[in-house]
Amino acid sequence: MSHAFPIPSLARLLVLSVLALAGIGAGARPVAAQFTIDELELHFTPDGSGALTGVIPLHSVIDSTQQVQVTLRDWERDSLGNNRFLDYGSHSRSCQGKLDVFPLTLQLGPKATEYIRVTYTGRGLPDAGCWSVILAERVRPPATQVQGASVSLTVVTGVKVYVHATGAMASGDVVSADVEEGWERASAAGDSTFRRQVAIRFANTGSAHLRVRSTLEIRDETTQLVERIVGPEAYITPDAFRDILIRLPALRPGRFVGVVLLDYGAEEITAAQVEFEIP
């Protein structure tokens, strides 16, 4: 089956870099991070033996001393993979009460490296798992007051913290599969292009975080393979779902079958099938 709808822009949010703008004004310069972090994920797998500790190294890339503020937040991922940050403790799977972070403020010297220590303090088993995010931001001195509008730019870097469920099981299911078609804006001038895409809604029905790899095989009426397309990887938290979108190439007129193979690390690969026609 296929159905038509206006396709939204393909723009996606960056996972862990937030560019916050306050005010309106001209002449704003691009802003770059003043420090870097090697890994943007921290994983804990409780085994009942007690506290677990990991470290996050912050590497200064400038020639002056800077102060860094560290905060804990929650996050959730929408069906297209975009992330939204929430107040710490507000999400149902928040790690509030299970994580200790030290320090919450630190001085980072010129081209120096300092460490944030993160400790999982949960006790006993089983643990249902949780996830939160640690945000690190350079503290800037108060801006000089000037007349007129101004722009304030801040780069916030985050490290996602995953506490994995005890005995986590990988399980998933296809909720729906279809071919969508419609017009999308191709430029700021308003030009549009027509496109078709295979849309798979895939639900995480287990207790493990899933990394889903997708492949689309397009076959004609004789079952001959016409195209094989590697789709995007999708990350899905437990009890959530993702819309996996794979753009269709230009095809000759005719009837086709699309088979989407979904590999999320289980013993078997899940598949979904759609039928569509190119006029």
Residue pairs with C-beta under 8 A, 6 or more apart in sequence:
1 178
1 179
1 274
1 275
1 276
2 178
2 179
2 180
2 181
2 196
2 274
2 276
2 277
3 178
3 179
3 180
3 181
4 180
4 181
4 182
5 180
5 181
5 182
6 182
6 183
6 184
7 180
7 182
7 183
7 184
7 195
7 197
8 184
9 184
9 185
10 184
12 80
12 81
12 82
13 82
13 83
15 40
15 83
16 40
16 83
16 133
16 157
16 158
16 159
16 160
17 33
17 155
17 156
17 157
17 158
18 85
18 135
18 155
18 156
18 158
19 31
19 153
19 154
19 155
20 152
20 153
20 154
20 156
21 151
21 152
21 153
22 151
22 152
23 149
23 150
23 151
23 152
24 149
24 151
25 148
25 149
25 150
25 151
28 151
28 153
29 153
31 153
31 154
31 155
32 155
33 61
33 155
33 157
34 60
34 61
34 62
34 66
34 138
34 155
35 58
35 59
35 60
35 61
35 62
35 66
35 68
35 108
35 136
35 138
35 157
36 58
36 59
36 61
36 157
37 56
37 57
37 58
37 59
37 136
37 157
37 159
38 57
38 59
39 56
39 159
40 157
40 158
40 159
40 160
41 159
41 160
41 161
41 162
42 54
42 56
42 118
42 134
42 159
42 160
42 161
42 162
43 54
43 161
43 162
43 164
44 52
44 54
44 120
44 161
44 162
44 163
44 164
45 52
45 164
46 52
46 120
46 122
46 125
46 127
46 163
46 164
46 166
47 125
48 124
48 125
50 123
51 119
51 120
51 121
52 119
52 120
53 117
53 118
53 119
53 120
54 117
54 118
54 119
55 115
55 116
55 117
55 118
56 115
56 116
56 118
56 134
56 136
56 159
57 113
57 114
57 115
58 68
58 106
58 108
58 113
58 114
58 115
58 116
58 136
59 112
59 113
60 66
60 108
60 109
60 110
60 111
60 112
60 113
61 111
62 110
62 111
63 110
63 111
64 110
65 107
65 108
65 109
65 110
66 107
66 108
66 138
66 139
67 105
67 106
67 107
67 108
67 138
67 139
68 105
68 106
68 107
68 108
68 114
68 136
68 137
68 138
68 139
69 104
69 105
69 136
69 137
69 138
69 139
70 101
70 103
70 104
70 105
70 106
70 116
70 134
70 135
70 136
71 88
71 104
71 134
71 135
71 137
72 88
72 96
72 99
72 101
72 132
72 133
72 134
72 135
73 85
73 86
73 87
73 88
73 132
73 133
73 134
73 135
73 158
74 85
74 86
74 87
74 88
74 89
74 90
74 91
74 94
74 96
74 131
74 132
74 133
75 83
75 84
75 85
75 86
75 91
75 131
75 132
75 133
75 158
75 160
76 83
76 84
76 86
76 91
76 237
76 240
77 83
77 84
77 235
77 236
77 237
77 240
77 242
78 84
79 201
79 241
79 242
79 243
80 242
80 243
80 245
81 234
81 235
81 242
85 133
85 135
85 158
88 94
88 96
88 132
89 96
91 132
93 128
93 129
93 130
93 131
93 237
93 238
94 130
94 131
94 132
95 130
95 131
95 132
95 161
95 163
96 132
98 120
98 121
98 122
98 130
98 163
99 118
99 119
99 120
99 121
99 132
99 161
99 163
100 118
100 119
100 121
101 116
101 117
101 118
101 119
101 134
102 116
102 117
102 119
103 116
105 139
106 114
106 116
107 114
108 114
116 134
116 136
118 134
118 161
120 163
122 163
125 166
126 165
126 166
126 167
127 163
127 165
127 166
128 165
128 166
128 207
129 162
129 163
129 164
129 165
129 166
129 168
129 207
129 238
130 163
131 160
131 161
131 162
131 163
131 209
131 237
132 160
132 161
133 158
133 159
133 160
133 161
134 158
134 159
134 161
135 156
135 157
135 158
136 156
136 157
136 158
136 159
137 154
137 155
137 156
137 157
138 154
138 155
140 154
143 150
143 152
162 209
164 208
164 209
165 207
165 208
165 238
167 207
168 206
168 207
168 208
168 209
169 206
169 207
169 208
170 206
170 208
170 210
170 264
170 265
170 266
171 204
171 205
171 206
171 208
171 266
172 202
172 203
172 204
172 205
172 206
172 210
172 212
172 236
172 262
172 264
172 266
172 270
173 202
173 203
173 205
173 270
174 200
174 201
174 202
174 203
174 262
174 270
174 272
175 201
175 202
175 203
175 241
176 199
176 200
176 201
177 198
177 199
177 200
177 201
177 260
177 272
177 273
177 274
178 198
178 199
178 274
179 196
179 197
179 198
179 199
179 248
179 258
179 274
179 276
180 196
180 197
180 198
180 199
181 194
181 195
181 196
181 197
182 194
182 195
183 192
183 193
183 194
183 195
184 192
184 193
184 195
185 191
185 192
186 192
186 193
195 247
195 248
196 247
196 248
196 276
197 245
197 246
197 247
197 248
198 216
198 245
198 246
198 248
198 258
198 260
198 274
199 243
199 244
199 245
200 214
200 243
200 244
200 245
200 246
200 260
200 262
200 272
201 241
201 242
201 243
201 244
202 212
202 234
202 236
202 241
202 242
202 244
202 262
202 270
203 236
203 240
203 241
204 210
204 236
204 237
204 238
204 239
204 240
204 241
206 238
207 238
208 238
209 235
209 236
209 237
209 238
210 234
210 235
210 236
210 264
210 265
211 233
211 234
211 235
211 264
211 265
212 233
212 234
212 235
212 236
212 242
212 244
212 262
212 263
212 264
213 231
213 233
213 262
213 263
213 264
214 230
214 231
214 232
214 233
214 234
214 244
214 246
214 260
214 261
214 262
214 263
215 228
215 229
215 230
215 231
215 260
215 261
215 263
216 227
216 228
216 229
216 231
216 246
216 258
216 259
216 260
216 261
217 225
217 227
217 228
217 258
217 259
217 260
217 261
218 225
218 226
218 227
218 228
218 229
218 248
218 251
218 256
218 257
218 258
219 225
219 226
219 256
219 257
219 258
219 259
220 226
220 254
220 255
220 256
220 257
221 254
221 255
221 256
223 257
226 251
226 256
227 249
227 251
229 246
229 249
231 244
231 245
231 246
231 260
232 244
232 245
232 246
234 242
234 244
235 242
236 242
244 260
244 262
246 260
248 258
251 278
252 278
253 278
253 279
254 277
254 278
255 275
255 276
255 277
255 278
256 275
256 276
256 277
256 278
257 273
257 274
257 275
258 273
258 274
258 275
258 276
259 271
259 272
259 273
260 271
260 272
260 273
260 274
261 269
261 270
261 271
262 269
262 270
262 271
262 272
263 269
263 270
264 270
